[in-house]
Amino acid sequence: MQDDVVRVGFLGAGLIATYHSKSLRRSGARVDRRGVYDPDPERAAAFAAASGHTVAASEDAVLDDCDAVYICTWTNEHARLLRSAVERGLHVFCEKPLAFTADDAQRMADVATAAGITHQVGLVLRRSPAYLWARHLIDDPAAGRVMAVVFRDDQFIPIQGHYASTWRADRSLVGAGTLLEHSIHDVDMLRYLVGDIASVSANTSNFHGHDGIEDVCTASLRFANGATGTLTSVWHDNLARPSLRRVEVFCERRHIVIEGDDWFGPVNWTDSDGTTGSLESEALAAAVQPMRDGGDNPDGEFIKAVIERRPATPDLHTAVAAHRVVDAMYASAAQGGTATQVLR
Ligand SMILES: NC(=O)c1ccc[n+]([C@@H]2O[C@H](COP(=O)([O-])OP(=O)(O)OC[C@H]3O[C@@H](n4cnc5c(N)ncnc54)[C@H](O)[C@@H]3O)[C@@H](O)[C@H]2O)c1
């Protein structure tokens, strides 16, 4: 790294790599765009042409020529590539889910931390104004304690439409279905909004019939603080519904709903004295500005942390905690929905 300009490489040149590349540009972060590698040469070439990166001949060629690397491949490659990056002392932004199991995710986080690198995971909702504001409303003593939460997340199965991925139907590449691949975001947000999850009871179904790829997961949750909740995660074929979440939080004296856009709301709330509130779009972003630890752009914040040689957030350990809950849900579902403790 020279003059605080971070040389950035990309492994994987698909949908989420493109998102991060554009987001890096929007952030204004001082980066030197170096190699990109994807075994699909057309993807690598299209990414390079749009972003200013250079097509590299191999993973090693990318890793040998950067200070920080984005791991944006399908999931089964994350752990191996993270190790190759860490061995070189590179800083890493790794997409979620980290791995197929919490134990593998834990090993990744431990290796990264032991190496002293800056590491960040793609649990981007941690910077969403809608979730930040909802947490602010929950933390307000006037709301009272959280009693219950209802979290629904549905989208068309992402092997079609703008995702156009086939690997999400191949368990050897993706690991599992809607819970691991998509709703690990939701589990992370449940922990962020309400707190640690102590035990779960879950059921899964597989309507599409792809081996090992559940397309429905419903779970009942018990939080360590006494609150309870439900998570419903569905991959259907309703192409009019690309990715939609609705979250309802019942506090003792406040009811909060996040709906519409994951980032810009609206967030609506009602208090026991009849007061109501609603925030969305720019007004929502402005309201959360003072309560941010850093900016709202996950990629700009990652590069800033690299330059300042400090930990980034959310880091791989945050993802491990979500993986532990996901593992407990799968274990519960395998036993017909029995209550299962979340390991720490
Ligand atoms: N944070 C989010 O909101 C979010 C959203 C979408 C996807 N993701 C995650 O990002 C990852 C990629 O998803 P996507 O939607 O971009 O998929 P994608 O299919 O659009 O892109 C993945 C690319 O990785 C490439 N690849 C596979 N092995 C590779 C290797 N060893 N080296 C370099 N490239 C390799 C594939 O050829 C493919 O082009 C997945 O883990 C997914 O769960 C996260």
The ligand as a Tripos MOL2 file, in Angstrom:
@<TRIPOS>MOLECULE
LIG
   44    48     1     0     0
SMALL
NO_CHARGES

@<TRIPOS>ATOM
      1 N1        -24.3300   -9.7060    0.5630 N.am      1 LIG1
      2 C1        -25.3400   -9.9100   -0.2650 C.2       1 LIG1
      3 O1        -26.3950   -9.2860   -0.1340 O.2       1 LIG1
      4 C2        -25.1990  -10.9330   -1.3530 C.ar      1 LIG1
      5 C3        -26.0210  -10.8730   -2.4790 C.ar      1 LIG1
      6 C4        -25.8130  -11.8020   -3.5060 C.ar      1 LIG1
      7 C5        -24.8350  -12.7930   -3.3670 C.ar      1 LIG1
      8 N2        -24.0760  -12.8470   -2.2300 N.ar      1 LIG1
      9 C6        -23.0450  -13.8880   -2.0550 C.3       1 LIG1
     10 O2        -21.9700  -13.6230   -2.9620 O.3       1 LIG1
     11 C7        -21.4300  -14.8400   -3.4810 C.3       1 LIG1
     12 C8        -21.5380  -14.8000   -5.0140 C.3       1 LIG1
     13 O3        -22.8910  -14.6230   -5.4100 O.3       1 LIG1
     14 P1        -23.2810  -13.9300   -6.8050 P.3       1 LIG1
     15 O4        -24.7330  -13.6110   -6.7350 O.co2     1 LIG1
     16 O5        -22.3390  -12.8380   -7.1340 O.co2     1 LIG1
     17 O6        -23.0510  -15.1640   -7.7850 O.3       1 LIG1
     18 P2        -22.6680  -15.1040   -9.3350 P.3       1 LIG1
     19 O7        -22.9950  -16.4300   -9.9120 O.co2     1 LIG1
     20 O8        -23.2670  -13.8820   -9.9900 O.co2     1 LIG1
     21 O9        -21.0690  -14.9090   -9.3070 O.3       1 LIG1
     22 C9        -20.2120  -15.8440   -8.7300 C.3       1 LIG1
     23 C10       -18.9860  -15.9550   -9.6340 C.3       1 LIG1
     24 O10       -17.9240  -16.6500   -8.9340 O.3       1 LIG1
     25 C11       -17.1530  -17.2760   -9.9510 C.3       1 LIG1
     26 N3        -16.2180  -18.2290   -9.3260 N.ar      1 LIG1
     27 C12       -16.4500  -19.4940   -8.8870 C.ar      1 LIG1
     28 N4        -15.3160  -20.0280   -8.3660 N.ar      1 LIG1
     29 C13       -14.3500  -19.0720   -8.4720 C.ar      1 LIG1
     30 C14       -12.9590  -19.0070   -8.1060 C.ar      1 LIG1
     31 N5        -12.3450  -20.0380   -7.5160 N.pl3     1 LIG1
     32 N6        -12.2820  -17.8690   -8.3610 N.ar      1 LIG1
     33 C15       -12.8740  -16.8080   -8.9470 C.ar      1 LIG1
     34 N7        -14.1850  -16.8070   -9.3200 N.ar      1 LIG1
     35 C16       -14.9140  -17.9280   -9.0790 C.ar      1 LIG1
     36 C17       -18.2030  -17.8890  -10.8610 C.3       1 LIG1
     37 O11       -17.6830  -18.2410  -12.1290 O.3       1 LIG1
     38 C18       -19.2310  -16.7450  -10.9340 C.3       1 LIG1
     39 O12       -19.0190  -15.9080  -12.0520 O.3       1 LIG1
     40 C19       -22.2250  -15.9650   -2.8410 C.3       1 LIG1
     41 O13       -21.5410  -16.4190   -1.6910 O.3       1 LIG1
     42 C20       -23.5330  -15.2830   -2.4180 C.3       1 LIG1
     43 O14       -24.1430  -15.8850   -1.3120 O.3       1 LIG1
     44 C21       -24.2210  -11.9300   -1.2460 C.ar      1 LIG1
@<TRIPOS>BOND
     1     1     2 1
     2     2     3 2
     3     2     4 1
     4     4     5 ar
     5     4    44 ar
     6     5     6 ar
     7     6     7 ar
     8     7     8 ar
     9     8     9 1
    10     8    44 ar
    11     9    10 1
    12     9    42 1
    13    10    11 1
    14    11    12 1
    15    11    40 1
    16    12    13 1
    17    13    14 1
    18    14    15 2
    19    14    16 1
    20    14    17 1
    21    17    18 1
    22    18    19 2
    23    18    20 1
    24    18    21 1
    25    21    22 1
    26    22    23 1
    27    23    24 1
    28    23    38 1
    29    24    25 1
    30    25    26 1
    31    25    36 1
    32    26    27 ar
    33    26    35 ar
    34    27    28 ar
    35    28    29 ar
    36    29    30 ar
    37    29    35 ar
    38    30    31 1
    39    30    32 ar
    40    32    33 ar
    41    33    34 ar
    42    34    35 ar
    43    36    37 1
    44    36    38 1
    45    38    39 1
    46    40    41 1
    47    40    42 1
    48    42    43 1
@<TRIPOS>SUBSTRUCTURE
     1 LIG1         1 GROUP 0 **** ****
